[in-house]
């Protein structure tokens, strides 16, 4: 993920990664991204990992990322209020196939 070229270079092309620009990462655990809203009026979270597994995966991700860039995190399982400013014309939804190694 840190190598995705999503930041503009001198010509305005998306050619630079977070590592290239010396950026930092804010990782906020958010199980609601796993919500399935395809049927009914109540979201299902059956595809989300159990909390213990999710926390271990989140910790593994942030520890690995911290080997390369500075990482700040939210607290797993906490009720957090997060605000941000999307800077740019694009938003990315990055998905990794469960069969792929990352």
N, C-alpha and C positions, 0 to 999 in steps of 0.2 A: 504494500500500500504506500509506503514511503517513497517508492520509486515512480509512482504514477506521475506522468508529466502533465500537470494541470495548471501550472502557473506560467504566465506570459514571459517570453524572452524579450530582447530589445526590439524585435520586429512585431511584437504583439501576438506571436504564435504560442500556443500551449506546448512548450518544449522543456519546461523546467519542473523538477520535482521538489518536494518539501526539503529533501536533502540538499539539492542544488542551491536553493535560496537561503539555506541556513534557518529554516522555519522551525516552529515548535508545534506540538500536537496537544490538543485538548481532547481527551477520551472520556466520554460520559456514558456509563452503562445505561442501556435503555431497552429493557425487555419488550416494551410495547411495540417496538419495530417488528416483532414477530407476530403481531396480531393478524388473525385471519378474519376479514370482514366480508367474505364472499356470501355468507348466508345468515339470515336472521338479523336481529337488532343488537345482539350482544357479541362482542369480539371474542374469538377463541384464541387461547394462547397455548394450545396443545403442541404446537411445533417448537415452542421455546424450550431451551434446555432447563432441567431442574435447577433451582437457585444455586445449589452447591457447585454443580458443574459449570453453570454460567459464570459464577464468580471466579472459579479457577481459570476458565478460558479468558476472561477479561484480564486477570492478573498476568497470565502468560503473554497475552497480546501486548500489554503495556510494558512489561519487563523487556520483551524482545524489541519493541519500538525504542525504548530508552537506551538501548545499546547504540543507537544511531542519532537520535534527536532528543531534545528536552521534552518530557511528557508531563503534563498536569492531568489529574484525573478527578472525576467525581467520586462519590462514595457509593459502593455497590449496595443496592437495596434501600437507599435513602430517598426521601421525598425531597427532591432538589428543584430549585427554580433556576433555570438557565436562560440567559438571554444572549443573543448574538446578532451580528449584522452580516447578512450574506453580501459579499463584495464581489459582484460580477454577474454576468448574464447566464451562468450555468449552475446546476446542482447535480451532483453525481450520486447514484445509488450503487455502491460497490458490493457485488455479491461474489462469494467464493463457493464453488461447487464443493460439496462434502467429500468428493473423491479426489480433489486436487490438493496437493501439498502447497502450503504457502510459506 
